[in-house]
Amino acid sequence: MQMKLKLTLLTCFIVFATAFAKANTTTLGIDDKEKKDEINGGVFHTETKKPLTNVSVTAYLTANKKEKTVVSDGNGNYAFSDLKPGTYKFVFEKDGYKKVTKEKIIIKTDDGFQLNIEMAEEKDFDFMPGAFNF
């Protein structure tokens, strides 16, 4: 009888410990299938290599279907999560800079992908030597 009681208590302890551990990982934001961002990276100035903030990054699924837009942070970083698997086009835009487009980026389920971009400033006027002589 004593052995049966010990076995029952041990079983209860294991069940309780397992339930507690599972609850703790959920509370901490830890999941069995921790999902990565499908794509992330940084946006930098072509010449200075400094990070660019407030760059609009838009993901288009095939056939130019707009999926999601994010904005780069103070360190020039951006990240997309929860994108459907498929082939994407990413468009990077910021006032005063030339638009950058990256096509045929393949996103797979639970795979991470890093894409760093450099953007060049738009020049309002490009002065070229002309045929005018003063």
N, CA, C and O of each residue as an XYZ file, in Angstrom:
536
protein
N       0.822     -1.185      0.000
C       0.000      0.000      0.000
C       0.872      1.257      0.000
O       0.566      2.223     -0.698
N       1.940      1.248      0.768
C       2.830      2.393      0.843
C       3.503      2.646     -0.509
O       3.691      3.798     -0.901
N       3.855      1.607     -1.201
C       4.498      1.734     -2.509
C       3.540      2.383     -3.507
O       3.960      3.207     -4.319
N       2.266      2.021     -3.456
C       1.260      2.595     -4.344
C       1.087      4.092     -4.066
O       0.927      4.882     -4.997
N       1.119      4.478     -2.795
C       1.002      5.884     -2.411
C       2.204      6.680     -2.919
O       2.038      7.786     -3.432
N       3.411      6.130     -2.782
C       4.624      6.799     -3.263
C       4.577      6.963     -4.788
O       4.955      8.008     -5.319
N       4.120      5.941     -5.471
C       4.039      5.991     -6.928
C       3.015      7.043     -7.376
O       3.251      7.765     -8.344
N       1.895      7.127     -6.683
C       0.873      8.124     -6.990
C       1.402      9.532     -6.748
O       1.192     10.423     -7.571
N       2.085      9.740     -5.625
C       2.658     11.058     -5.333
C       3.722     11.447     -6.354
O       3.792     12.602     -6.773
N       4.541     10.495     -6.750
C       5.572     10.754     -7.742
C       4.942     11.134     -9.080
O       5.412     12.058     -9.746
N       3.903     10.442     -9.471
C       3.199     10.752    -10.721
C       2.591     12.147    -10.662
O       2.695     12.912    -11.620
N       1.956     12.478     -9.543
C       1.377     13.820     -9.388
C       2.454     14.896     -9.470
O       2.248     15.936    -10.096
N       3.593     14.652     -8.844
C       4.695     15.607     -8.877
C       5.183     15.821    -10.313
O       5.421     16.959    -10.716
N       5.334     14.757    -11.077
C       5.814     14.861    -12.468
C       4.813     15.634    -13.315
O       5.197     16.491    -14.111
N       3.528     15.333    -13.144
C       2.500     16.041    -13.906
C       2.505     17.526    -13.554
O       2.435     18.379    -14.439
N       2.590     17.834    -12.250
C       2.606     19.224    -11.805
C       3.850     19.954    -12.329
O       3.748     21.080    -12.818
N       5.008     19.324    -12.228
C       6.253     19.945    -12.681
C       6.219     20.207    -14.184
O       6.683     21.253    -14.637
N       5.682     19.281    -14.955
C       5.581     19.449    -16.403
C       4.642     20.602    -16.745
O       4.951     21.428    -17.603
N       3.500     20.653    -16.074
C       2.537     21.733    -16.321
C       3.126     23.084    -15.937
O       2.922     24.070    -16.646
N       3.850     23.144    -14.831
C       4.474     24.383    -14.381
C       5.531     24.853    -15.383
O       5.588     26.034    -15.724
N       6.366     23.924    -15.851
C       7.413     24.278    -16.821
C       6.795     24.791    -18.114
O       7.290     25.764    -18.684
N       5.736     24.165    -18.585
C       5.065     24.594    -19.809
C       4.466     25.987    -19.627
O       4.572     26.833    -20.515
N       3.843     26.222    -18.484
C       3.254     27.544    -18.211
C       4.333     28.608    -18.137
O       4.123     29.728    -18.605
N       5.470     28.290    -17.566
C       6.569     29.245    -17.445
C       7.132     29.632    -18.804
O       7.411     30.809    -19.033
N       7.307     28.674    -19.713
C       7.850     29.013    -21.031
C       6.866     29.856    -21.812
O       7.282     30.720    -22.584
N       5.568     29.633    -21.636
C       4.575     30.458    -22.315
C       4.602     31.875    -21.770
O       4.495     32.835    -22.533
N       4.744     32.016    -20.468
C       4.794     33.333    -19.841
C       6.005     34.116    -20.317
O       5.916     35.327    -20.516
N       7.122     33.453    -20.500
C       8.345     34.128    -20.911
C       8.381     34.411    -22.409
O       9.323     35.032    -22.902
N       7.366     33.962    -23.130
C       7.352     34.194    -24.575
C       8.136     33.153    -25.328
O       8.440     33.347    -26.505
N       8.470     32.064    -24.694
C       9.213     31.003    -25.349
C       8.204     30.001    -25.873
O       7.309     29.576    -25.143
N       8.342     29.626    -27.120
C       7.416     28.693    -27.728
C       8.219     27.531    -28.288
O       9.383     27.688    -28.655
N       7.585     26.356    -28.354
C       8.270     25.187    -28.912
C       8.731     25.457    -30.336
O       9.817     25.033    -30.731
N       7.916     26.158    -31.101
C       8.247     26.491    -32.479
C       8.457     27.989    -32.562
O       7.641     28.704    -33.144
N       9.546     28.467    -31.982
C       9.799     29.906    -31.991
C       9.963     30.369    -33.428
O      10.834     29.879    -34.147
N       9.141     31.299    -33.841
C       9.105     31.752    -35.223
C      10.103     32.882    -35.430
O      10.153     33.829    -34.645
N      10.890     32.776    -36.484
C      11.841     33.819    -36.837
C      11.163     34.831    -37.747
O      10.122     34.553    -38.341
N      11.774     36.016    -37.848
C      11.337     36.940    -38.880
C      11.733     36.314    -40.206
O      12.834     35.782    -40.342
N      10.834     36.376    -41.187
C      11.174     35.789    -42.472
C      12.289     36.569    -43.159
O      13.161     35.995    -43.811
N      12.242     37.881    -42.998
C      13.287     38.703    -43.614
C      13.561     39.911    -42.727
O      12.643     40.507    -42.164
N      14.822     40.257    -42.613
C      15.215     41.443    -41.857
C      16.521     41.958    -42.411
O      17.151     41.302    -43.240
N      16.930     43.119    -41.964
C      18.187     43.667    -42.438
C      18.349     45.110    -42.026
O      17.680     45.601    -41.117
N      19.251     45.774    -42.716
C      19.532     47.170    -42.429
C      19.586     47.986    -43.705
O      19.850     47.464    -44.788
N      19.327     49.290    -43.555
C      19.378     50.216    -44.684
C      20.435     51.261    -44.356
O      20.401     51.884    -43.294
N      21.390     51.447    -45.294
C      22.533     52.315    -45.046
C      22.750     53.291    -46.198
O      22.367     53.021    -47.336
N      23.368     54.429    -45.886
C      23.731     55.442    -46.878
C      24.876     54.878    -47.713
O      25.828     54.320    -47.168
N      24.788     55.022    -49.031
C      25.795     54.454    -49.934
C      27.194     54.989    -49.661
O      28.156     54.221    -49.652
N      27.319     56.289    -49.438
C      28.647     56.892    -49.288
C      29.155     56.854    -47.851
O      30.302     56.478    -47.608
N      28.315     57.238    -46.904
C      28.775     57.350    -45.515
C      28.671     56.037    -44.741
O      29.306     55.866    -43.701
N      27.864     55.113    -45.261
C      27.608     53.812    -44.608
C      26.863     53.956    -43.284
O      26.786     53.002    -42.510
N      26.319     55.134    -43.021
C      25.535     55.348    -41.797
C      24.127     54.791    -41.995
O      23.611     54.785    -43.113
N      23.503     54.320    -40.903
C      22.138     53.780    -41.015
C      21.133     54.865    -41.391
O      21.255     56.018    -40.978
N      20.141     54.472    -42.181
C      19.082     55.395    -42.585
C      17.796     55.050    -41.837
O      17.350     53.902    -41.840
N      17.215     56.054    -41.203
C      15.967     55.855    -40.464
C      14.771     56.224    -41.342
O      14.909     56.919    -42.349
N      13.620     55.751    -40.942
C      12.354     56.055    -41.606
C      12.332     55.713    -43.091
O      11.727     56.425    -43.893
N      12.994     54.621    -43.448
C      12.912     54.128    -44.822
C      11.701     53.207    -44.895
O      11.565     52.290    -44.085
N      10.835     53.443    -45.848
C       9.649     52.610    -46.053
C      10.059     51.378    -46.862
O      10.585     51.496    -47.968
N       9.809     50.194    -46.293
C      10.145     48.939    -46.960
C       8.836     48.193    -47.203
O       8.137     47.818    -46.262
N       8.513     47.983    -48.487
C       7.257     47.324    -48.845
C       7.535     45.982    -49.495
O       8.365     45.868    -50.398
N       6.824     44.964    -49.017
C       6.936     43.613    -49.576
C       5.770     43.372    -50.515
O       4.610     43.533    -50.134
N       6.082     42.982    -51.750
C       5.061     42.644    -52.739
C       5.196     41.163    -53.067
O       6.280     40.686    -53.405
N       4.090     40.445    -52.964
C       4.065     39.068    -53.403
C       3.939     39.085    -54.920
O       3.626     40.129    -55.492
N       4.171     37.967    -55.585
C       4.110     37.932    -57.047
C       2.865     38.650    -57.562
O       1.849     38.717    -56.871
N       2.948     39.177    -58.759
C       1.877     39.927    -59.416
C       1.622     41.264    -58.716
O       0.498     41.767    -58.733
N       2.648     41.832    -58.109
C       2.584     43.152    -57.479
C       1.493     43.286    -56.418
O       0.928     44.367    -56.250
N       1.195     42.220    -55.710
C       0.215     42.274    -54.636
C       0.940     42.730    -53.360
O       1.795     42.019    -52.833
N       0.584     43.922    -52.878
C       1.217     44.481    -51.685
C       0.828     43.654    -50.466
O      -0.357     43.475    -50.182
N       1.826     43.151    -49.749
C       1.582     42.329    -48.569
C       1.702     43.126    -47.274
O       0.805     43.096    -46.431
N       2.824     43.845    -47.122
C       3.085     44.502    -45.850
C       4.138     45.588    -46.046
O       5.008     45.477    -46.910
N       4.046     46.650    -45.224
C       5.042     47.719    -45.243
C       5.539     47.935    -43.819
O       4.751     47.977    -42.874
N       6.857     48.070    -43.675
C       7.467     48.399    -42.387
C       8.381     49.598    -42.604
O       8.677     49.966    -43.740
N       8.824     50.202    -41.508
C       9.708     51.373    -41.576
C      10.969     51.073    -40.781
O      10.899     50.491    -39.698
N      12.123     51.468    -41.311
C      13.385     51.222    -40.608
C      13.454     52.065    -39.334
O      12.939     53.182    -39.283
N      14.097     51.508    -38.313
C      14.178     52.183    -37.012
C      15.377     53.126    -36.945
O      16.006     53.402    -37.966
N      15.693     53.615    -35.762
C      16.783     54.558    -35.551
C      18.159     54.018    -35.897
O      19.097     54.787    -36.110
N      18.284     52.690    -35.956
C      19.559     52.071    -36.335
C      19.544     51.586    -37.780
O      20.466     50.897    -38.219
N      18.491     51.949    -38.522
C      18.382     51.526    -39.916
C      17.870     50.110    -40.088
O      17.845     49.595    -41.205
N      17.460     49.471    -38.997
C      17.007     48.080    -39.062
C      15.523     47.986    -39.386
O      14.732     48.846    -39.000
N      15.162     46.929    -40.099
C      13.762     46.636    -40.391
C      13.568     45.128    -40.275
O      14.537     44.370    -40.333
N      12.324     44.690    -40.112
C      12.040     43.249    -40.027
C      10.600     42.985    -40.419
O       9.691     43.735    -40.062
N      10.412     41.914    -41.155
C       9.087     41.424    -41.501
C       8.888     40.093    -40.798
O       9.809     39.281    -40.718
N       7.691     39.873    -40.293
C       7.332     38.552    -39.781
C       5.960     38.204    -40.326
O       5.223     39.078    -40.783
N       5.630     36.966    -40.279
C       4.330     36.470    -40.734
C       4.080     36.699    -42.220
O       2.934     36.890    -42.629
N       5.132     36.683    -43.033
C       4.922     36.745    -44.476
C       4.611     35.336    -44.982
O       5.170     34.352    -44.499
N       3.724     35.259    -45.949
C       3.399     33.972    -46.552
C       4.603     33.494    -47.360
O       5.330     34.316    -47.919
N       4.826     32.185    -47.432
C       5.901     31.685    -48.297
C       5.630     32.089    -49.747
O       4.481     32.120    -50.187
N       6.693     32.395    -50.477
C       6.538     32.770    -51.882
C       7.707     33.599    -52.367
O       8.699     33.771    -51.659
N       7.582     34.112    -53.584
C       8.611     34.945    -54.193
C       8.178     36.404    -54.089
O       7.085     36.771    -54.521
N       9.041     37.222    -53.517
C       8.702     38.607    -53.212
C       9.574     39.598    -53.960
O      10.672     39.291    -54.424
N       9.022     40.817    -54.054
C       9.778     41.991    -54.485
C       9.742     42.945    -53.297
O       8.682     43.175    -52.715
N      10.898     43.502    -52.935
C      10.982     44.464    -51.836
C      11.382     45.817    -52.403
O      12.341     45.930    -53.167
N      10.622     46.853    -52.011
C      10.885     48.210    -52.486
C      11.230     49.077    -51.282
O      10.480     49.145    -50.308
N      12.390     49.744    -51.373
C      12.903     50.614    -50.312
C      12.782     52.049    -50.795
O      13.312     52.399    -51.849
N      12.063     52.909    -50.006
C      11.831     54.285    -50.420
C      12.018     55.252    -49.265
O      11.611     54.990    -48.133
N      12.653     56.391    -49.586
C      12.820     57.482    -48.611
C      12.963     58.766    -49.407
O      13.677     58.815    -50.409
N      12.275     59.809    -48.949
C      12.386     61.101    -49.629
C      13.842     61.539    -49.682
O      14.572     61.454    -48.695
N      14.250     62.013    -50.865
C      15.611     62.495    -51.052
C      16.594     61.396    -51.452
O      17.779     61.667    -51.644
N      16.106     60.148    -51.580
C      16.969     59.017    -51.949
C      16.387     58.282    -53.145
O      15.174     58.282    -53.356
N      17.258     57.656    -53.925
C      16.801     56.863    -55.062
C      16.146     55.575    -54.556
O      16.661     54.906    -53.660
N      15.009     55.252    -55.149
C      14.276     54.041    -54.782
C      15.106     52.805    -55.140
O      15.729     52.754    -56.200
N      15.110     51.805    -54.244
C      15.825     50.550    -54.484
C      14.803     49.423    -54.518
O      13.946     49.320    -53.640
N      14.901     48.581    -55.541
C      14.000     47.435    -55.675
C      14.831     46.156    -55.743
O      15.784     46.061    -56.516
N      14.455     45.179    -54.928
C      15.096     43.861    -54.957
C      14.013     42.848    -55.303
O      13.008     42.735    -54.600
N      14.222     42.116    -56.384
C      13.206     41.176    -56.853
C      13.655     39.736    -56.673
O      14.829     39.446    -56.444
N      12.676     38.844    -56.786
C      12.891     37.395    -56.738
C      13.535     36.934    -55.436
O      14.437     36.096    -55.443
N      13.066     37.486    -54.320
C      13.507     37.064    -52.998
C      12.543     35.968    -52.537
O      11.346     36.212    -52.386
N      13.065     34.777    -52.317
C      12.222     33.631    -51.967
C      12.133     33.484    -50.451
O      13.147     33.376    -49.761
N      10.900     33.484    -49.947
C      10.632     33.305    -48.522
C      10.063     31.904    -48.323
O       9.085     31.515    -48.961
N      10.697     31.157    -47.426
C      10.240     29.804    -47.109
C       9.722     29.785    -45.683
O      10.075     30.642    -44.872
N       8.888     28.808    -45.383
C       8.328     28.677    -44.038
C       9.444     28.453    -43.026
O      10.299     27.589    -43.219
N       9.434     29.240    -41.940
C      10.367     29.128    -40.820
C      11.834     29.294    -41.217
O      12.717     28.836    -40.491
N      12.113     29.939    -42.348
C      13.493     30.244    -42.730
C      13.725     31.733    -42.556
O      12.851     32.542    -42.867
N      14.882     32.093    -42.068
C      15.242     33.495    -41.945
C      16.051     33.935    -43.140
O      16.731     33.117    -43.761
N      15.993     35.221    -43.480
C      16.732     35.762    -44.606
C      17.117     37.184    -44.268
O      16.272     37.962    -43.825
N      18.380     37.543    -44.468
C      18.828     38.903    -44.182
C      19.151     39.615    -45.481
O      19.836     39.077    -46.351
N      18.641     40.848    -45.597
C      18.841     41.653    -46.796
C      19.235     43.066    -46.375
O      18.397     43.840    -45.912
N      20.518     43.398    -46.538
C      21.020     44.742    -46.239
C      21.046     45.548    -47.531
O      21.396     45.027    -48.589
N      20.674     46.819    -47.438
C      20.530     47.678    -48.611
C      21.305     48.969    -48.407
O      21.385     49.490    -47.295
N      21.876     49.483    -49.499
C      22.473     50.816    -49.490
C      21.653     51.700    -50.412
O      21.258     51.286    -51.502
N      21.402     52.922    -49.961
C      20.629     53.866    -50.754
C      21.453     55.123    -51.029
O      22.149     55.632    -50.150
N      21.361     55.614    -52.269
C      22.085     56.815    -52.681
C      21.128     58.007    -52.688
O      19.945     57.876    -53.001
N      21.669     59.156    -52.340
C      20.868     60.382    -52.362
C      20.549     60.764    -53.801
O      21.350     60.557    -54.713
N      19.340     61.335    -53.981
C      18.980     61.876    -55.286
C      19.607     63.241    -55.419
O      19.591     64.029    -54.474
N      20.146     63.523    -56.551
C      20.714     64.842    -56.813
C      19.653     65.652    -57.532
O      19.129     65.213    -58.556
N      19.325     66.838    -57.009
C      18.316     67.680    -57.652
C      18.780     68.128    -59.030
O      18.010     68.125    -59.991
N      20.036     68.510    -59.112
C      20.574     68.992    -60.376
C      21.910     68.327    -60.632
O      22.788     68.314    -59.770
N      22.052     67.782    -61.810
C      23.343     67.259    -62.232
C      23.878     68.220    -63.293
O      23.363     68.289    -64.409
N      24.922     68.958    -62.919
C      25.488     69.904    -63.859
C      26.524     69.197    -64.709
O      27.486     68.611    -64.212
N      26.296     69.272    -65.990
C      27.227     68.671    -66.934
C      27.847     69.812    -67.750
O      27.167     70.787    -68.071
N      29.097     69.691    -68.074
C      29.679     70.728    -68.926
C      28.930     70.766    -70.266
O      28.665     69.728    -70.872
N      28.604     71.956    -70.703
C      27.841     72.076    -71.943
C      28.658     72.741    -73.038
O      29.841     73.040    -72.881
N      27.995     72.952    -74.121
C      28.642     73.560    -75.294
C      28.604     75.075    -75.240
O      29.069     75.734    -76.169
N      28.058     75.643    -74.168
C      27.963     77.092    -74.078
C      29.296     77.689    -73.659
O      29.910     77.237    -72.693
N      29.722     78.661    -74.357
C      30.941     79.400    -74.009
C      30.545     80.840    -73.712
O      29.852     81.471    -74.510
N      30.967     81.348    -72.602
C      30.646     82.724    -72.249
C      31.814     83.613    -72.510
O      31.737     84.819    -72.274
